[in-house]
Amino acid sequence: MSIISTILILIIAFVVGMDGILDEWQVYQPIIACTLIGIATGHLVSGILLGGTLQMIMIGWMNVGAAVAPDIALPAVISALLVCGPVALTIKHGIALTIPVAVIGQLLNVAIRKSIVKVVHRADEAANEGNLSKMNRMHLISLSIQGLRVLIPTALVMVVNPVYIQWLFNQVPAGVTNGIAASIGMISAVGFAIIINMMADHTLWIWLGIGFLIAAFSNLGIFTLALIGALLTLLYLWLVNKHQRSKPENGGNDDMDDFDKELDDL
């Protein structure tokens, strides 16, 4: 691996780690993080395929209250590095590695959140003093620590000899790997079901059926199918907007009528 690729991977790992807490740019999402690692290593297709699969697995992972969900940022970067990097693991092995690495990332996340309380208290003191520069500095320090949470494990994996990592994975029985891959595939199906439930609408089921039939009975590639889906989506939106514009305007009375009906129901 070249020096430029190494530097790019470390930068990506640092940014992904920060955004996993900042939750601002969504770079930590597997579909983006794995794709970026794929670009940095020169294996874009593998990064996209791995990221798309991991995205379906992790789509329901979120922090609720004080409960910290399994980490998303660390397994996305580590799995993509092992699949797209010199180790060249199969996507199946990369997916199987996701859950244990996510648990490790979760433990690191909890430990950092506990240890970072002192920095937060200093930021509170700076806010009380009106020292905005110090307060910003404390926030950047805490955010950088989260970035190191992903960068340091990534650097350690890059230091290990790829031949040794390949040998280590070859020692895992095929039954264990296949079982983990099958179970994770079921999790992907659950994630896809969650998306369908969020989009459940009687006017959209026909499009789901059309897409399924096209994918099942044609030899079209995934990229072509994605373009067809995008074009059908634009066509559907255009037809809906045209239908809505063709309706006579009534000054918004329908909204008021609906509001009155809801009040009556209450």
C-alpha positions as CSV (number, residue, x, y, z in Angstrom):
1,M,0.0,0.0,0.0
2,S,1.4,3.4,-1.0
3,I,2.1,6.2,1.5
4,I,-0.7,8.3,-0.1
5,S,-3.2,5.5,0.4
6,T,-2.1,5.1,4.0
7,I,-2.5,8.8,4.8
8,L,-5.9,8.9,3.1
9,I,-7.1,5.9,5.1
10,L,-5.9,7.4,8.4
11,I,-7.6,10.8,7.6
12,I,-10.8,9.0,6.7
13,A,-10.7,7.0,9.9
14,F,-10.2,10.1,12.0
15,V,-13.1,12.0,10.3
16,V,-15.4,9.0,10.5
17,G,-14.6,8.6,14.2
18,M,-15.4,12.3,14.9
19,D,-18.6,12.2,12.8
20,G,-19.8,9.1,14.6
21,I,-20.3,11.4,17.6
22,L,-20.9,14.7,15.9
23,D,-23.5,13.1,13.6
24,E,-23.3,16.1,11.2
25,W,-22.1,14.9,7.8
26,Q,-23.2,11.2,8.0
27,V,-19.7,10.2,6.9
28,Y,-19.7,7.4,9.5
29,Q,-22.5,5.6,7.7
30,P,-21.1,2.4,6.2
31,I,-22.2,3.2,2.7
32,I,-20.1,6.3,2.8
33,A,-17.2,5.2,5.0
34,C,-16.6,1.9,3.1
35,T,-16.8,3.7,-0.2
36,L,-14.2,6.3,0.8
37,I,-11.9,3.5,2.0
38,G,-12.5,1.7,-1.3
39,I,-11.5,4.9,-3.2
40,A,-8.4,5.3,-1.1
41,T,-7.3,1.7,-1.7
42,G,-8.3,1.6,-5.4
43,H,-11.1,-1.0,-4.9
44,L,-14.2,1.2,-5.2
45,V,-16.6,-1.6,-6.2
46,S,-15.7,-3.8,-3.2
47,G,-16.1,-0.8,-0.9
48,I,-19.6,0.0,-2.3
49,L,-20.8,-3.6,-2.0
50,L,-19.5,-4.0,1.5
51,G,-20.8,-0.6,2.6
52,G,-24.3,-1.3,1.1
53,T,-24.5,-4.6,3.0
54,L,-23.3,-3.1,6.3
55,Q,-25.7,-0.2,5.9
56,M,-28.7,-2.6,5.9
57,I,-27.3,-4.4,9.0
58,M,-26.7,-1.2,11.0
59,I,-29.8,0.8,9.9
60,G,-31.6,0.2,13.1
61,W,-28.6,0.9,15.4
62,M,-29.1,4.1,17.4
63,N,-28.5,5.4,20.8
64,V,-31.7,5.6,23.0
65,G,-31.4,7.6,26.2
66,A,-28.3,6.5,28.1
67,A,-28.0,3.2,26.2
68,V,-25.1,3.2,23.8
69,A,-25.7,1.2,20.6
70,P,-22.9,-0.9,19.0
71,D,-20.5,1.3,17.2
72,I,-20.9,1.9,13.5
73,A,-17.8,3.9,12.6
74,L,-15.1,1.5,13.7
75,P,-16.4,-1.7,12.0
76,A,-17.1,0.2,8.8
77,V,-13.5,1.4,8.5
78,I,-11.9,-1.8,9.8
79,S,-14.0,-4.1,7.6
80,A,-13.5,-2.0,4.5
81,L,-9.7,-1.8,5.2
82,L,-9.5,-5.6,5.4
83,V,-11.6,-6.2,2.4
84,C,-10.3,-3.5,0.1
85,G,-6.7,-3.3,1.5
86,P,-3.7,-5.6,1.1
87,V,-5.3,-8.4,3.3
88,A,-8.0,-8.7,0.5
89,L,-10.6,-10.6,2.6
90,T,-13.8,-11.7,1.0
91,I,-16.9,-9.6,1.5
92,K,-18.4,-12.5,3.5
93,H,-15.4,-12.4,5.9
94,G,-15.7,-8.6,6.2
95,I,-19.3,-8.8,7.1
96,A,-18.7,-11.6,9.6
97,L,-16.1,-9.3,11.3
98,T,-18.6,-6.5,11.7
99,I,-20.4,-7.5,14.9
100,P,-17.3,-8.3,17.1
101,V,-15.6,-5.1,16.0
102,A,-18.8,-3.1,16.6
103,V,-18.9,-4.4,20.2
104,I,-15.3,-3.4,20.7
105,G,-16.1,0.0,19.3
106,Q,-19.0,0.2,21.7
107,L,-16.8,-0.5,24.7
108,L,-14.3,2.1,23.5
109,N,-17.1,4.6,23.0
110,V,-18.4,4.1,26.5
111,A,-15.0,4.3,28.1
112,I,-14.2,7.6,26.3
113,R,-17.5,9.1,27.2
114,K,-16.8,8.4,30.9
115,S,-13.2,9.7,30.8
116,I,-14.2,12.8,28.8
117,V,-16.4,14.2,31.6
118,K,-13.5,16.3,32.9
119,V,-13.1,18.0,29.6
120,V,-16.9,18.8,29.6
121,H,-16.6,20.3,33.1
122,R,-13.8,22.6,31.8
123,A,-16.0,23.6,28.9
124,D,-18.8,24.5,31.4
125,E,-16.3,26.6,33.4
126,A,-15.2,28.4,30.3
127,A,-18.8,29.1,29.4
128,N,-19.5,30.6,32.8
129,E,-16.4,32.7,32.4
130,G,-17.5,33.8,28.9
131,N,-14.2,32.4,27.4
132,L,-15.5,31.2,24.1
133,S,-12.1,30.3,22.7
134,K,-11.4,28.0,25.6
135,M,-14.9,26.5,25.3
136,N,-14.4,25.8,21.6
137,R,-11.0,24.3,22.3
138,M,-12.5,21.9,24.8
139,H,-15.1,20.8,22.3
140,L,-12.5,20.2,19.7
141,I,-10.3,18.2,22.1
142,S,-13.2,15.9,23.0
143,L,-14.2,15.5,19.4
144,S,-10.6,14.7,18.4
145,I,-10.4,12.0,21.1
146,Q,-13.4,10.3,19.4
147,G,-11.6,10.6,16.1
148,L,-8.6,8.8,17.6
149,R,-10.9,6.1,18.8
150,V,-11.2,4.9,15.2
151,L,-7.8,6.1,13.9
152,I,-5.6,4.2,16.4
153,P,-7.2,0.8,15.9
154,T,-7.1,1.4,12.1
155,A,-3.4,2.2,12.4
156,L,-2.8,-1.0,14.5
157,V,-4.5,-3.1,11.9
158,M,-2.4,-1.6,9.1
159,V,0.8,-2.4,11.0
160,V,0.0,-6.1,11.3
161,N,1.4,-8.3,8.5
162,P,-1.4,-9.0,5.9
163,V,-0.2,-12.6,5.5
164,Y,-0.7,-13.2,9.3
165,I,-4.2,-11.8,9.2
166,Q,-5.1,-14.0,6.2
167,W,-3.7,-17.0,8.0
168,L,-5.7,-16.1,11.1
169,F,-9.0,-15.9,9.2
170,N,-8.2,-19.2,7.4
171,Q,-8.1,-20.9,10.9
172,V,-11.7,-20.0,11.5
173,P,-13.9,-23.0,10.6
174,A,-16.0,-22.5,7.5
175,G,-19.1,-23.5,9.4
176,V,-18.6,-20.6,11.9
177,T,-18.0,-18.1,9.1
178,N,-21.0,-19.3,7.0
179,G,-23.2,-19.2,10.1
180,I,-22.3,-15.7,11.0
181,A,-22.7,-14.6,7.4
182,A,-26.2,-16.2,7.2
183,S,-27.3,-14.6,10.5
184,I,-26.1,-11.2,9.4
185,G,-27.9,-11.7,6.1
186,M,-31.1,-12.1,8.1
187,I,-30.3,-8.9,9.9
188,S,-30.0,-7.2,6.5
189,A,-33.4,-8.5,5.6
190,V,-34.8,-7.0,8.9
191,G,-33.2,-3.7,8.0
192,F,-34.8,-3.7,4.6
193,A,-38.1,-4.6,6.2
194,I,-37.8,-1.5,8.4
195,I,-37.3,0.7,5.4
196,I,-40.3,-0.8,3.7
197,N,-42.5,-0.2,6.8
198,M,-41.4,3.4,6.9
199,M,-42.4,3.8,3.3
200,A,-45.6,1.8,3.6
201,D,-48.2,3.4,1.3
202,H,-50.8,1.7,-0.9
203,T,-49.8,3.9,-3.8
204,L,-46.1,2.6,-3.7
205,W,-46.6,-1.1,-3.6
206,I,-47.1,-1.3,-7.3
207,W,-43.6,0.2,-7.8
208,L,-42.2,-2.4,-5.4
209,G,-43.8,-5.2,-7.5
210,I,-42.6,-3.7,-10.8
211,G,-39.0,-3.4,-9.4
212,F,-39.0,-7.0,-8.1
213,L,-40.3,-8.4,-11.4
214,I,-37.7,-6.4,-13.4
215,A,-34.8,-7.6,-11.1
216,A,-36.0,-11.2,-11.0
217,F,-36.7,-11.8,-14.7
218,S,-34.0,-9.7,-16.3
219,N,-30.2,-10.0,-16.5
220,L,-29.7,-6.3,-15.8
221,G,-26.9,-5.2,-13.5
222,I,-27.4,-3.4,-10.2
223,F,-26.3,-0.1,-11.6
224,T,-28.8,-0.3,-14.5
225,L,-31.6,-1.3,-12.0
226,A,-30.7,1.7,-9.8
227,L,-31.0,4.0,-12.8
228,I,-34.4,2.5,-13.8
229,G,-35.5,3.0,-10.2
230,A,-34.4,6.6,-10.2
231,L,-36.2,7.3,-13.5
232,L,-39.4,5.7,-12.2
233,T,-39.2,7.7,-9.0
234,L,-38.8,11.0,-11.0
235,L,-41.7,9.9,-13.2
236,Y,-43.9,9.2,-10.2
237,L,-43.1,12.5,-8.5
238,W,-43.8,14.3,-11.8
239,L,-47.2,12.6,-12.2
240,V,-48.2,13.3,-8.6
241,N,-47.2,17.0,-8.8
242,K,-49.1,17.3,-12.1
243,H,-52.2,15.8,-10.5
244,Q,-52.0,18.1,-7.5
245,R,-51.6,21.2,-9.7
246,S,-54.7,20.1,-11.7
247,K,-56.9,20.3,-8.6
248,P,-58.9,23.5,-8.1
249,E,-57.7,25.7,-5.3
250,N,-60.1,26.2,-2.4
251,G,-58.1,28.5,-0.2
252,G,-57.0,25.8,2.2
253,N,-60.4,25.0,3.5
254,D,-59.7,21.2,3.2
255,D,-56.9,21.6,5.8
256,M,-59.3,23.4,8.2
257,D,-62.0,20.7,7.6
258,D,-59.5,18.0,8.4
259,F,-58.5,19.8,11.6
260,D,-62.1,20.1,12.6
261,K,-62.7,16.4,12.0
262,E,-59.7,15.6,14.2
263,L,-61.1,17.8,17.0
264,D,-64.4,16.0,16.7
265,D,-62.7,12.7,16.9
266,L,-61.1,13.8,20.1
